[in-house]
């Protein structure tokens, strides 16, 4: 089995560029007057309330940056850079734990912001889906920690590994979908000064949604490349893909 390291490096670099661009666009969006950067908001009684913007920033750092990097850690650090399995495991685990920490701060911010402004909690599809993926993520990380760091039962580890790999990818993609819904939710609250639907403040969430999707596609591509032996088989040029023909080279 041969592996195309150049291809993986290319995709991982594209992934990194995409998430850096995402964070830059997000911060640019916050800098518009209507988004108020990270300035305090006001409650009905005039008290200072923590800025809403901390929520999308923390959730994006957790899901778009840290988890994406965590997902490709095995392939990139162990497969490409040749780091030991133990070191790649530590990098993967640290990235996922950091994601949970930052994600918890992001959730605390939005619950505090809503609480102080007397806004009902958990009224949207975004918030329900968000709590579901967060719950799944926390369960996933606790199970993995127990199975891979604290037990020696190989059969149990093997069983958890299958769920961990595929479950992890699905939870990650669920989080990206939640992020896209969050931008749509926020977009609905923004009105353009000229009464149209076309101003940067309103369009940027759409750009960020597509950018988030691109990040998810690139991270999934690295993950699937790791699994798929098709790309590593020496397939002759004339063989038509998507047939059951026996491959003879
Ligand atoms: C995976 C990442 C995310 C999760 C798990 C998540 C979760 C949540 C939760 C649980 C709430 C409800 C808080 C409450 O009931 O008081 C909420 C609210 C909100 N979030 Fe997110 N969020 C995520 C990312 C984002 C992003 C990137 C945005 C982009 C702007 C966003 C925009 C909003 C908005 C506008 C609200 C207020 C309206 C509502 O309650 O739905 N969220 N989020």
py3Dmol code that shows the C-alpha trace and the ligand (Angstrom):
import py3Dmol

protein = """\
ATOM      1  CA  UNK A   1       0.000   0.000   0.000  1.00  0.00           C
ATOM      2  CA  UNK A   2       1.486   3.358  -1.012  1.00  0.00           C
ATOM      3  CA  UNK A   3       0.465   6.694   0.403  1.00  0.00           C
ATOM      4  CA  UNK A   4       0.525   9.989  -1.410  1.00  0.00           C
ATOM      5  CA  UNK A   5       1.989  12.328   1.210  1.00  0.00           C
ATOM      6  CA  UNK A   6       2.066  15.284  -1.192  1.00  0.00           C
ATOM      7  CA  UNK A   7      -1.680  15.063  -1.650  1.00  0.00           C
ATOM      8  CA  UNK A   8      -2.338  14.887   2.106  1.00  0.00           C
ATOM      9  CA  UNK A   9       0.009  17.813   2.782  1.00  0.00           C
ATOM     10  CA  UNK A  10      -1.819  19.821   0.137  1.00  0.00           C
ATOM     11  CA  UNK A  11      -5.240  19.138   1.672  1.00  0.00           C
ATOM     12  CA  UNK A  12      -4.036  19.774   5.245  1.00  0.00           C
ATOM     13  CA  UNK A  13      -2.488  23.090   4.149  1.00  0.00           C
ATOM     14  CA  UNK A  14      -5.711  24.046   2.346  1.00  0.00           C
ATOM     15  CA  UNK A  15      -7.627  23.158   5.532  1.00  0.00           C
ATOM     16  CA  UNK A  16      -5.369  25.363   7.652  1.00  0.00           C
ATOM     17  CA  UNK A  17      -5.627  28.284   5.235  1.00  0.00           C
ATOM     18  CA  UNK A  18      -9.434  27.884   5.233  1.00  0.00           C
ATOM     19  CA  UNK A  19      -9.793  28.021   9.000  1.00  0.00           C
ATOM     20  CA  UNK A  20      -7.403  30.965   9.353  1.00  0.00           C
ATOM     21  CA  UNK A  21      -9.384  32.830   6.664  1.00  0.00           C
ATOM     22  CA  UNK A  22     -12.590  31.910   8.538  1.00  0.00           C
ATOM     23  CA  UNK A  23     -11.346  33.452  11.818  1.00  0.00           C
ATOM     24  CA  UNK A  24     -10.116  36.592  10.014  1.00  0.00           C
ATOM     25  CA  UNK A  25     -13.508  37.072   8.311  1.00  0.00           C
ATOM     26  CA  UNK A  26     -15.311  36.410  11.622  1.00  0.00           C
ATOM     27  CA  UNK A  27     -13.290  39.090  13.425  1.00  0.00           C
ATOM     28  CA  UNK A  28     -13.784  41.495  10.501  1.00  0.00           C
ATOM     29  CA  UNK A  29     -17.548  40.899  10.794  1.00  0.00           C
ATOM     30  CA  UNK A  30     -17.473  41.718  14.532  1.00  0.00           C
ATOM     31  CA  UNK A  31     -15.750  45.010  13.743  1.00  0.00           C
ATOM     32  CA  UNK A  32     -18.790  46.403  11.876  1.00  0.00           C
ATOM     33  CA  UNK A  33     -20.834  48.924  13.872  1.00  0.00           C
ATOM     34  CA  UNK A  34     -23.918  46.708  13.993  1.00  0.00           C
ATOM     35  CA  UNK A  35     -21.902  43.848  15.512  1.00  0.00           C
ATOM     36  CA  UNK A  36     -20.190  46.048  18.168  1.00  0.00           C
ATOM     37  CA  UNK A  37     -16.920  44.104  18.427  1.00  0.00           C
ATOM     38  CA  UNK A  38     -16.670  42.677  22.016  1.00  0.00           C
ATOM     39  CA  UNK A  39     -18.193  45.737  23.731  1.00  0.00           C
ATOM     40  CA  UNK A  40     -20.686  45.157  26.517  1.00  0.00           C
ATOM     41  CA  UNK A  41     -24.360  45.000  25.560  1.00  0.00           C
ATOM     42  CA  UNK A  42     -27.063  46.520  27.767  1.00  0.00           C
ATOM     43  CA  UNK A  43     -29.799  44.668  29.662  1.00  0.00           C
ATOM     44  CA  UNK A  44     -33.313  46.158  29.971  1.00  0.00           C
ATOM     45  CA  UNK A  45     -32.268  47.723  33.289  1.00  0.00           C
ATOM     46  CA  UNK A  46     -29.142  49.272  31.685  1.00  0.00           C
ATOM     47  CA  UNK A  47     -26.606  46.878  33.239  1.00  0.00           C
ATOM     48  CA  UNK A  48     -23.576  45.683  31.266  1.00  0.00           C
ATOM     49  CA  UNK A  49     -24.043  42.276  29.619  1.00  0.00           C
ATOM     50  CA  UNK A  50     -21.243  40.111  28.205  1.00  0.00           C
ATOM     51  CA  UNK A  51     -20.992  40.450  24.389  1.00  0.00           C
ATOM     52  CA  UNK A  52     -22.814  37.863  22.264  1.00  0.00           C
ATOM     53  CA  UNK A  53     -19.788  37.716  19.919  1.00  0.00           C
ATOM     54  CA  UNK A  54     -17.806  35.639  22.413  1.00  0.00           C
ATOM     55  CA  UNK A  55     -20.215  32.786  21.632  1.00  0.00           C
ATOM     56  CA  UNK A  56     -19.560  32.399  17.871  1.00  0.00           C
ATOM     57  CA  UNK A  57     -15.848  33.113  18.407  1.00  0.00           C
ATOM     58  CA  UNK A  58     -15.388  30.369  21.035  1.00  0.00           C
ATOM     59  CA  UNK A  59     -17.594  27.843  19.208  1.00  0.00           C
ATOM     60  CA  UNK A  60     -15.707  28.476  15.952  1.00  0.00           C
ATOM     61  CA  UNK A  61     -12.284  28.224  17.597  1.00  0.00           C
ATOM     62  CA  UNK A  62     -13.364  24.934  19.176  1.00  0.00           C
ATOM     63  CA  UNK A  63     -15.061  23.320  16.201  1.00  0.00           C
ATOM     64  CA  UNK A  64     -13.547  24.922  13.099  1.00  0.00           C
ATOM     65  CA  UNK A  65      -9.937  25.219  14.306  1.00  0.00           C
ATOM     66  CA  UNK A  66      -9.169  22.803  17.161  1.00  0.00           C
ATOM     67  CA  UNK A  67     -11.421  19.890  16.235  1.00  0.00           C
ATOM     68  CA  UNK A  68     -10.497  20.068  12.538  1.00  0.00           C
ATOM     69  CA  UNK A  69      -6.828  19.949  13.499  1.00  0.00           C
ATOM     70  CA  UNK A  70      -7.584  17.122  15.970  1.00  0.00           C
ATOM     71  CA  UNK A  71      -9.323  15.069  13.283  1.00  0.00           C
ATOM     72  CA  UNK A  72      -6.346  15.210  10.931  1.00  0.00           C
ATOM     73  CA  UNK A  73      -3.754  14.756  13.707  1.00  0.00           C
ATOM     74  CA  UNK A  74      -3.165  11.032  13.140  1.00  0.00           C
ATOM     75  CA  UNK A  75      -2.854  11.300   9.410  1.00  0.00           C
ATOM     76  CA  UNK A  76      -0.673  14.388   9.442  1.00  0.00           C
ATOM     77  CA  UNK A  77       1.540  14.130  12.500  1.00  0.00           C
ATOM     78  CA  UNK A  78       2.037  10.370  12.525  1.00  0.00           C
ATOM     79  CA  UNK A  79       1.566   9.498   8.856  1.00  0.00           C
ATOM     80  CA  UNK A  80       3.242  12.511   7.266  1.00  0.00           C
ATOM     81  CA  UNK A  81       5.620  14.006   9.801  1.00  0.00           C
ATOM     82  CA  UNK A  82       6.567  10.607  11.229  1.00  0.00           C
ATOM     83  CA  UNK A  83       5.946  11.479  14.898  1.00  0.00           C
ATOM     84  CA  UNK A  84       5.489   8.504  17.237  1.00  0.00           C
ATOM     85  CA  UNK A  85       2.004   7.059  17.771  1.00  0.00           C
ATOM     86  CA  UNK A  86       2.123   8.157  21.426  1.00  0.00           C
ATOM     87  CA  UNK A  87       2.962  11.753  20.510  1.00  0.00           C
ATOM     88  CA  UNK A  88       0.265  11.884  17.821  1.00  0.00           C
ATOM     89  CA  UNK A  89      -2.189  10.541  20.415  1.00  0.00           C
ATOM     90  CA  UNK A  90      -1.187  13.289  22.886  1.00  0.00           C
ATOM     91  CA  UNK A  91      -1.627  15.976  20.202  1.00  0.00           C
ATOM     92  CA  UNK A  92      -5.048  14.582  19.210  1.00  0.00           C
ATOM     93  CA  UNK A  93      -6.206  14.339  22.851  1.00  0.00           C
ATOM     94  CA  UNK A  94      -4.921  17.813  23.813  1.00  0.00           C
ATOM     95  CA  UNK A  95      -6.630  19.415  20.806  1.00  0.00           C
ATOM     96  CA  UNK A  96      -9.968  17.756  21.618  1.00  0.00           C
ATOM     97  CA  UNK A  97      -9.785  18.649  25.332  1.00  0.00           C
ATOM     98  CA  UNK A  98      -8.889  22.254  24.460  1.00  0.00           C
ATOM     99  CA  UNK A  99     -11.903  22.295  22.118  1.00  0.00           C
ATOM    100  CA  UNK A 100     -14.199  21.142  24.952  1.00  0.00           C
ATOM    101  CA  UNK A 101     -12.794  23.824  27.266  1.00  0.00           C
ATOM    102  CA  UNK A 102     -13.260  26.688  24.777  1.00  0.00           C
ATOM    103  CA  UNK A 103     -16.667  25.346  23.728  1.00  0.00           C
ATOM    104  CA  UNK A 104     -17.767  25.396  27.404  1.00  0.00           C
ATOM    105  CA  UNK A 105     -16.725  29.062  27.660  1.00  0.00           C
ATOM    106  CA  UNK A 106     -18.704  29.816  24.461  1.00  0.00           C
ATOM    107  CA  UNK A 107     -21.804  28.165  25.901  1.00  0.00           C
ATOM    108  CA  UNK A 108     -21.418  29.905  29.269  1.00  0.00           C
ATOM    109  CA  UNK A 109     -21.245  33.254  27.413  1.00  0.00           C
ATOM    110  CA  UNK A 110     -24.460  32.716  25.448  1.00  0.00           C
ATOM    111  CA  UNK A 111     -26.430  31.432  28.477  1.00  0.00           C
ATOM    112  CA  UNK A 112     -25.238  34.396  30.567  1.00  0.00           C
ATOM    113  CA  UNK A 113     -25.985  36.846  27.724  1.00  0.00           C
ATOM    114  CA  UNK A 114     -29.522  35.480  27.308  1.00  0.00           C
ATOM    115  CA  UNK A 115     -30.126  35.205  31.060  1.00  0.00           C
ATOM    116  CA  UNK A 116     -29.083  38.823  31.712  1.00  0.00           C
ATOM    117  CA  UNK A 117     -31.249  40.079  28.826  1.00  0.00           C
ATOM    118  CA  UNK A 118     -34.238  37.972  29.966  1.00  0.00           C
ATOM    119  CA  UNK A 119     -34.321  36.061  26.675  1.00  0.00           C
ATOM    120  CA  UNK A 120     -35.830  32.561  26.843  1.00  0.00           C
ATOM    121  CA  UNK A 121     -33.323  29.728  26.740  1.00  0.00           C
ATOM    122  CA  UNK A 122     -33.376  26.888  24.212  1.00  0.00           C
ATOM    123  CA  UNK A 123     -36.055  28.247  21.889  1.00  0.00           C
ATOM    124  CA  UNK A 124     -34.374  27.584  18.527  1.00  0.00           C
ATOM    125  CA  UNK A 125     -33.499  24.501  16.443  1.00  0.00           C
ATOM    126  CA  UNK A 126     -29.891  25.773  16.550  1.00  0.00           C
ATOM    127  CA  UNK A 127     -29.775  25.654  20.343  1.00  0.00           C
ATOM    128  CA  UNK A 128     -31.337  22.161  20.554  1.00  0.00           C
ATOM    129  CA  UNK A 129     -29.015  20.781  17.926  1.00  0.00           C
ATOM    130  CA  UNK A 130     -26.115  22.540  19.662  1.00  0.00           C
ATOM    131  CA  UNK A 131     -26.806  20.926  23.024  1.00  0.00           C
ATOM    132  CA  UNK A 132     -27.204  17.555  21.330  1.00  0.00           C
ATOM    133  CA  UNK A 133     -23.823  17.685  19.552  1.00  0.00           C
ATOM    134  CA  UNK A 134     -22.111  19.083  22.645  1.00  0.00           C
ATOM    135  CA  UNK A 135     -23.563  16.221  24.735  1.00  0.00           C
ATOM    136  CA  UNK A 136     -22.423  13.692  22.130  1.00  0.00           C
ATOM    137  CA  UNK A 137     -18.961  15.260  22.002  1.00  0.00           C
ATOM    138  CA  UNK A 138     -18.543  15.183  25.781  1.00  0.00           C
ATOM    139  CA  UNK A 139     -19.735  11.554  25.934  1.00  0.00           C
ATOM    140  CA  UNK A 140     -17.338  10.678  23.107  1.00  0.00           C
ATOM    141  CA  UNK A 141     -14.313  12.275  24.773  1.00  0.00           C
ATOM    142  CA  UNK A 142     -15.037  10.705  28.176  1.00  0.00           C
ATOM    143  CA  UNK A 143     -15.526   7.236  26.672  1.00  0.00           C
ATOM    144  CA  UNK A 144     -12.330   7.589  24.623  1.00  0.00           C
ATOM    145  CA  UNK A 145     -10.356   8.776  27.650  1.00  0.00           C
ATOM    146  CA  UNK A 146     -11.508   5.781  29.675  1.00  0.00           C
ATOM    147  CA  UNK A 147     -11.004   3.273  26.859  1.00  0.00           C
ATOM    148  CA  UNK A 148      -7.690   4.470  25.441  1.00  0.00           C
ATOM    149  CA  UNK A 149      -5.932   5.894  28.487  1.00  0.00           C
ATOM    150  CA  UNK A 150      -7.236   3.961  31.494  1.00  0.00           C
ATOM    151  CA  UNK A 151      -8.043   0.374  30.438  1.00  0.00           C
ATOM    152  CA  UNK A 152      -5.948  -2.489  29.207  1.00  0.00           C
ATOM    153  CA  UNK A 153      -8.759  -4.635  27.734  1.00  0.00           C
ATOM    154  CA  UNK A 154      -7.800  -4.839  24.078  1.00  0.00           C
ATOM    155  CA  UNK A 155     -11.165  -6.195  22.880  1.00  0.00           C
ATOM    156  CA  UNK A 156     -13.005  -3.336  24.579  1.00  0.00           C
ATOM    157  CA  UNK A 157     -10.558  -0.831  23.061  1.00  0.00           C
ATOM    158  CA  UNK A 158     -11.080  -2.263  19.574  1.00  0.00           C
ATOM    159  CA  UNK A 159     -14.855  -2.014  19.919  1.00  0.00           C
ATOM    160  CA  UNK A 160     -14.709   1.568  21.171  1.00  0.00           C
ATOM    161  CA  UNK A 161     -12.235   2.493  18.429  1.00  0.00           C
ATOM    162  CA  UNK A 162     -14.733   1.774  15.641  1.00  0.00           C
ATOM    163  CA  UNK A 163     -17.402   3.924  17.325  1.00  0.00           C
ATOM    164  CA  UNK A 164     -14.849   6.572  18.172  1.00  0.00           C
ATOM    165  CA  UNK A 165     -13.570   6.987  14.627  1.00  0.00           C
ATOM    166  CA  UNK A 166     -16.841   7.115  12.763  1.00  0.00           C
ATOM    167  CA  UNK A 167     -18.912   8.570  15.621  1.00  0.00           C
ATOM    168  CA  UNK A 168     -16.294  11.280  16.016  1.00  0.00           C
ATOM    169  CA  UNK A 169     -16.538  12.335  12.387  1.00  0.00           C
ATOM    170  CA  UNK A 170     -20.340  12.407  12.499  1.00  0.00           C
ATOM    171  CA  UNK A 171     -20.370  14.501  15.701  1.00  0.00           C
ATOM    172  CA  UNK A 172     -17.828  16.886  14.153  1.00  0.00           C
ATOM    173  CA  UNK A 173     -20.001  17.323  11.054  1.00  0.00           C
ATOM    174  CA  UNK A 174     -23.071  17.799  13.294  1.00  0.00           C
ATOM    175  CA  UNK A 175     -21.224  20.636  15.037  1.00  0.00           C
ATOM    176  CA  UNK A 176     -20.369  22.272  11.708  1.00  0.00           C
ATOM    177  CA  UNK A 177     -24.048  22.063  10.699  1.00  0.00           C
ATOM    178  CA  UNK A 178     -24.948  23.717  14.037  1.00  0.00           C
ATOM    179  CA  UNK A 179     -22.468  26.510  13.332  1.00  0.00           C
ATOM    180  CA  UNK A 180     -24.061  27.084   9.903  1.00  0.00           C
ATOM    181  CA  UNK A 181     -27.488  27.281  11.563  1.00  0.00           C
ATOM    182  CA  UNK A 182     -26.090  29.746  14.116  1.00  0.00           C
ATOM    183  CA  UNK A 183     -24.976  32.109  11.352  1.00  0.00           C
ATOM    184  CA  UNK A 184     -28.353  31.863   9.687  1.00  0.00           C
ATOM    185  CA  UNK A 185     -30.037  32.598  13.028  1.00  0.00           C
ATOM    186  CA  UNK A 186     -27.858  35.658  13.597  1.00  0.00           C
ATOM    187  CA  UNK A 187     -28.301  36.845   9.998  1.00  0.00           C
ATOM    188  CA  UNK A 188     -32.043  37.042  10.608  1.00  0.00           C
ATOM    189  CA  UNK A 189     -31.468  39.596  13.407  1.00  0.00           C
ATOM    190  CA  UNK A 190     -29.386  41.949  11.247  1.00  0.00           C
ATOM    191  CA  UNK A 191     -31.028  44.628   9.120  1.00  0.00           C
ATOM    192  CA  UNK A 192     -29.186  46.750   6.550  1.00  0.00           C
ATOM    193  CA  UNK A 193     -29.230  50.528   7.047  1.00  0.00           C
ATOM    194  CA  UNK A 194     -30.581  51.107   3.500  1.00  0.00           C
ATOM    195  CA  UNK A 195     -33.498  48.684   3.990  1.00  0.00           C
ATOM    196  CA  UNK A 196     -32.094  46.157   1.464  1.00  0.00           C
ATOM    197  CA  UNK A 197     -30.838  42.651   2.200  1.00  0.00           C
ATOM    198  CA  UNK A 198     -27.433  43.384   0.717  1.00  0.00           C
ATOM    199  CA  UNK A 199     -24.909  44.885   3.090  1.00  0.00           C
ATOM    200  CA  UNK A 200     -21.614  43.388   4.347  1.00  0.00           C
ATOM    201  CA  UNK A 201     -22.995  42.740   7.851  1.00  0.00           C
ATOM    202  CA  UNK A 202     -25.760  40.576   6.370  1.00  0.00           C
ATOM    203  CA  UNK A 203     -23.734  38.841   3.642  1.00  0.00           C
ATOM    204  CA  UNK A 204     -20.679  37.923   5.741  1.00  0.00           C
ATOM    205  CA  UNK A 205     -22.586  35.220   7.709  1.00  0.00           C
ATOM    206  CA  UNK A 206     -23.347  33.563   4.349  1.00  0.00           C
ATOM    207  CA  UNK A 207     -19.657  33.688   3.401  1.00  0.00           C
ATOM    208  CA  UNK A 208     -18.738  32.210   6.798  1.00  0.00           C
ATOM    209  CA  UNK A 209     -21.277  29.410   6.308  1.00  0.00           C
ATOM    210  CA  UNK A 210     -19.693  28.381   3.001  1.00  0.00           C
ATOM    211  CA  UNK A 211     -16.239  28.708   4.558  1.00  0.00           C
ATOM    212  CA  UNK A 212     -17.289  26.408   7.447  1.00  0.00           C
ATOM    213  CA  UNK A 213     -18.538  23.872   4.917  1.00  0.00           C
ATOM    214  CA  UNK A 214     -15.224  24.026   3.052  1.00  0.00           C
ATOM    215  CA  UNK A 215     -13.319  23.369   6.297  1.00  0.00           C
ATOM    216  CA  UNK A 216     -15.550  20.339   7.006  1.00  0.00           C
ATOM    217  CA  UNK A 217     -15.054  18.989   3.478  1.00  0.00           C
ATOM    218  CA  UNK A 218     -11.271  19.295   3.663  1.00  0.00           C
ATOM    219  CA  UNK A 219     -11.058  17.712   7.136  1.00  0.00           C
ATOM    220  CA  UNK A 220     -13.335  14.861   5.997  1.00  0.00           C
ATOM    221  CA  UNK A 221     -11.220  14.384   2.865  1.00  0.00           C
ATOM    222  CA  UNK A 222      -8.096  13.804   4.964  1.00  0.00           C
ATOM    223  CA  UNK A 223     -10.007  11.440   7.251  1.00  0.00           C
ATOM    224  CA  UNK A 224     -11.503   9.447   4.375  1.00  0.00           C
ATOM    225  CA  UNK A 225      -8.192   9.307   2.518  1.00  0.00           C
ATOM    226  CA  UNK A 226      -6.820   7.548   5.584  1.00  0.00           C
ATOM    227  CA  UNK A 227      -9.503   4.876   5.307  1.00  0.00           C
ATOM    228  CA  UNK A 228      -9.921   4.384   1.601  1.00  0.00           C
ATOM    229  CA  UNK A 229      -7.617   1.856  -0.005  1.00  0.00           C
ATOM    230  CA  UNK A 230      -8.979   2.763  -3.466  1.00  0.00           C
ATOM    231  CA  UNK A 231      -6.714   5.747  -3.780  1.00  0.00           C
ATOM    232  CA  UNK A 232      -3.682   3.679  -2.901  1.00  0.00           C
ATOM    233  CA  UNK A 233      -4.286   0.807  -5.308  1.00  0.00           C
ATOM    234  CA  UNK A 234      -2.316   1.071  -8.522  1.00  0.00           C
ATOM    235  CA  UNK A 235      -5.335   1.440 -10.771  1.00  0.00           C
ATOM    236  CA  UNK A 236      -4.592   1.251 -14.503  1.00  0.00           C
ATOM    237  CA  UNK A 237      -5.687   4.254 -16.539  1.00  0.00           C
ATOM    238  CA  UNK A 238      -8.215   2.337 -18.564  1.00  0.00           C
ATOM    239  CA  UNK A 239     -10.146   0.871 -15.650  1.00  0.00           C
ATOM    240  CA  UNK A 240     -13.553   2.445 -15.237  1.00  0.00           C
ATOM    241  CA  UNK A 241     -14.260   3.394 -11.644  1.00  0.00           C
ATOM    242  CA  UNK A 242     -17.594   2.502 -10.026  1.00  0.00           C
ATOM    243  CA  UNK A 243     -17.716  -0.944 -11.629  1.00  0.00           C
ATOM    244  CA  UNK A 244     -17.222  -4.288  -9.958  1.00  0.00           C
ATOM    245  CA  UNK A 245     -14.659  -5.285 -12.531  1.00  0.00           C
ATOM    246  CA  UNK A 246     -11.707  -7.190 -11.189  1.00  0.00           C
ATOM    247  CA  UNK A 247      -8.702  -4.909 -11.315  1.00  0.00           C
ATOM    248  CA  UNK A 248      -5.729  -6.356 -13.142  1.00  0.00           C
ATOM    249  CA  UNK A 249      -2.684  -4.204 -13.496  1.00  0.00           C
TER     250      UNK A 249
END
"""
ligand_1 = """\
43
LIG
C -21.158 23.967 17.500
C -21.229 25.240 17.774
C -22.391 25.883 18.501
C -23.159 25.379 19.508
C -23.046 24.032 20.176
C -24.132 26.411 19.875
C -25.079 26.303 20.865
C -26.003 27.281 21.207
C -26.972 27.182 22.253
C -27.148 25.976 23.165
C -27.686 28.334 22.257
C -28.854 28.679 23.181
C -28.460 29.449 24.408
C -29.678 29.714 25.266
O -30.667 29.021 25.126
O -29.624 30.652 26.090
C -27.179 29.159 21.199
C -27.680 30.401 20.860
C -27.299 31.110 19.756
N -26.243 30.824 18.931
Fe -25.082 29.183 19.002
N -23.913 27.494 19.072
C -22.857 27.229 18.235
C -22.290 28.070 17.316
C -22.841 29.275 16.927
C -22.305 30.132 15.895
C -21.005 29.907 15.095
C -23.143 31.179 15.775
C -22.938 32.291 14.781
C -23.311 33.518 14.930
C -24.218 31.001 16.742
C -25.297 31.850 16.915
C -26.226 31.754 17.932
C -27.318 32.688 18.106
C -27.677 33.847 17.185
C -27.980 32.290 19.264
C -29.190 33.000 19.889
C -30.454 32.481 19.311
C -30.741 31.084 19.769
O -30.903 30.851 20.963
O -30.739 30.214 18.903
N -23.992 29.840 17.438
N -26.142 28.485 20.571
"""
view = py3Dmol.view(width=600, height=400)
view.addModel(protein, "pdb")
view.setStyle({"model": 0}, {"cartoon": {"style": "trace"}})
view.addModel(ligand_1, "xyz")
view.setStyle({"model": 1}, {"stick": {}})
view.zoomTo()
view.show()
